[in-house]
Amino acid sequence: MKGFVNGYYRLANWVTQLAYFNMLWVLFSVAGLGILGFFPATAALFAVIRKWMLEEDIRVFQTFWKYVRKDFIKANILGYLVLAIGYILYIEFQILWSSGQTMYVLASFGVLALVFLYVIMLLFLFPIFSHFNLSMVNYLKWPLVIGIIHPILTVFIVLTLSVSYYVVFMTIPALLFFFGGSITAYFLTWGGFKTFSKYEKVEVETV
């Protein structure tokens, strides 16, 4: 019975912490009017979850605020750089696909291949950002390296997140507001931890 109570307490504490992380992510994103707040808040969310997974007992708000301030400029530069790449890929695909000419339509499938690589980069971008000190170019390179070298992990992450989002959206969509960001960050950070130890001595510096 005591073991059950302890297990229930740990589960309740885990759920509460994830809800708190998600609330801070939303609040700091809104505080920056979304435009300037979203990327630093997201970077801080991943950094806090990484620290929580390593240490468990942390001062959540103070730690979150520290990472928002520390990475405010860097996270915004990286975030908008990645956003610009995604926008260019979208526009390029639209232009090629809507042209109606066979050559351009075929070329649009090449753009789709780049979109596939772009999605892989997004999966590991913030886990890597929170774990390593890198240049902007390497923040774009290493997510691709890790995602491509570990295809089973990448496919597992994509399928798990896709199925989870679908089930929650079809049953209790309100849970996405309370846990969507933090659960996603926790799962992606967990996935990153499965590989990071192999790269900590390869031209990268751990945070």
N, C-alpha and C positions, 0 to 999 in steps of 0.2 A: 504493500500500500504506500509506503514511504517513497519507494522508487517511482510509483505512478505519480504521486504528488510532485516530486522533484522534476519529473519529465514534463508534467503539465505546466509547472512554473517556468521552466526553461523555454518551452514552446510559446507560452504567453508573453514572456519577456522578448523573445525573438520577433514575434509578430508586432508587438508594441514598438520595438526599436525600428523595424522596417517602416511602419506607419509614420513614425517621427522623422525618419530620414526623408521620406517622400514629402512630408509636409514642409520641411525645410527647403527641399529642392523647389517646390512650387512657390514658396514665399520669396526666396531669393531670386528666382526667375522673374516673378512679378515685380519685385523691388527694383530690378534693373529694367523694368518696362519691357521685358522679353527680349528686346533688341540687344541690350548690353548685358542682360542678366542670365539668359538661358545657358550659354556655353560655360561661363564661370561656375554657375550653380551645378551644372552637370558634371564638370570636372571635380568640383568639391564633393559631390555625391559619391562618385567613384573613389575618391581619395579617402573619404570617411569610412566607407564600407570596407575598403582594403585594410585600413587601420583597425577597424572593428574586428575583422576576420583574424587579424594577427594578434590583437591584444584583448579584445572583448570589452574590457573596462576602460572606456574613454569618455572624455567630456565632450559630448556630441556637438552642442551648439558652438562652443568655443572653437572646436576643431574645424567645424564646417565653415565658420566665419574666417578662420585663419587661412584656409585654402582658397576661399573666394577672393580674399584680398591678395594673397600670394600669386595666384594664377590668373587674375582678372584680365590683364592685357594679353598674356600669352594664350589663354584659352579662347579669347575672342578672335585673335588673329588666326589661330588654327581652325576654329569653328567656322569662320566666314570663308577661309580658304577652301575648306572641304565643301562648304555649301556652294561656293562658286563653281567648283569642279562638278558637283552634281547638277547644277543649273546648266552648265555648258553641255554636259552629256545629254540632258533632257532636250535642250534646244536642237542639238545636232541630230538626235534621233527623230524629232518631229519634222525637221527639214528634209532629211533623207527619206523617211517613210512616206511623207505626203507628196513627194515629187512625182510619184507614179511611174518613173522610169526604172526599168529592171535593174540597171547597174546601181542606182542609188538605193533602191529597196534592199538589194543584197548587201550593200555597204552598211545599211542600218543594223544588220545582224552583227557586224563587227562592233558597232557601238553598244549593242546589247551585251556583248562579251566584256566590254569595258565596264558596263553597269554592274555586271556580276562581280568583277574585281572590286568595284567601288563598294558594294554591299559587304564584301569580306573585310575591306578596310574599316568600314564603320563598326563592325562587330568588335574589333580588337583595339580601336583607336583610343577610347577613353581608359580602358584597363591599362594600356601601355603608357598613356599620358600620366596616369596616377602612380605608375610603378618605376618609370625610368626618366632620367634627364637626357633629352635628345634635342637635336636640331629639328627645325620644322620639316626639312626633307626626310629625315629619319622617322619622324612621327607618321609620315605618309608611307614610308617604305616598310617599316617593321610590322605593322598590322597585316600587310599583304604577305610578307615572308612567313609569318607565323600561321596565318590562315591557310596558305597554300601548302606549306610543309605538313600541316596537321589537318588533312581534309576530313577525316572521320570526326574529329572534334568540331570542326566548322559545321559540317552537315548536322551533327547532333544538336548543336546550339540553335541553328536555324529551325530545325524541325520542332524542337522542344518549345521554343519561344512562339512559333507560329501556332502550334496546337494549343498551347496555354492561352494565348490571346484569343483564339477563336472560341474556346470553351467558356472562358470568362465573359467574353462579349455576348455570347448567346445565352448565358445563364444569369450572371450577376455583374453587369457592366460597371456598376458603381465601384467595384473593387479596383478597377483600373485607376480611378482617381486617387484612391487611398494607398495603393501598393504598386501601381504600374511601373513607375520610374525606379523605385528602390529594388523591387524584385528583379527587374531586368538588369540593373547594375550589379546586383548580388550574383546573379547567374553568370553574367559575362565576366565578372571579376574571378569567380570560381573557375571558369573555363580558362582564363588567362593564367591563373596560378598553376594549372596543369602543365604549362609549357615554359613559363618565365625562367625557371631555374636553369634551363638549358642555354639561355641567352644572356645571363647576367654578366658573363665575362667576355662577351663578344661585342666589342666596340660600343657597349652601352653601360651607362652608370645608373645603379639603382638609387631611387629617391631615398 
